Amino acid sequence: MQVRKKLGSEWVDPDDAPLLTEAMLVQAEIFEGDRFVGRGRGRPKLAAPKEPVQLRLDADVLARLRASGPGWQTRVNEILRTALGLNGLAE
């Protein structure tokens, strides 16, 4: 007759469980009962999202803005905010 060996898992006291870190909580899956309550898909909604617009500009103005490199549309927004005196206000 063959003697069975005990499996190596010993009882662990639940009070000895490691404390949860902020990183663990960020990655945690949240359940309400048996139902998974996940975060929404995509990026978080902004309090004041920017609105897409169509704007007709002179060709030389547009060429100069585009020549300034990536992020030129953001710089247009900054230029307009400065011209309108809105720099100190929240976006």
FENCOR-V85309 format. One record per pair of residues at least 4 apart in sequence whose ideal C-beta (glycine too) atoms are under 7 Angstrom apart, sorted by sequence separation. I is the first residue (numbers start at 1). GAP is how many residues later the second one is. D is the distance in Angstrom with one decimal. If there is no record, write none. Layout:
# FENCOR-V85309
((I:GAP:D) (I:GAP:D))
This chain:
# FENCOR-V85309
((12:4:6.1) (20:4:4.7) (22:4:6.4) (23:4:6.7) (24:4:6.4) (31:4:6.5) (57:4:4.8) (58:4:6.9) (59:4:6.1) (60:4:6.4) (61:4:6.5) (62:4:6.2) (63:4:6.1) (68:4:5.1) (71:4:6.1) (72:4:6.5) (73:4:6.9) (74:4:6.6) (75:4:6.3) (76:4:6.4) (77:4:6.3) (78:4:6.4) (79:4:6.3) (80:4:6.1) (20:5:5.7) (31:5:5.7) (32:5:5.2) (57:5:4.6) (81:5:4.4) (82:5:5.6) (31:6:6.4) (66:6:5.5) (81:6:5.5) (29:7:6.5) (30:7:4.8) (65:7:4.7) (68:7:6.2) (29:9:7.0) (65:10:7.0) (65:11:6.1) (48:43:6.1))
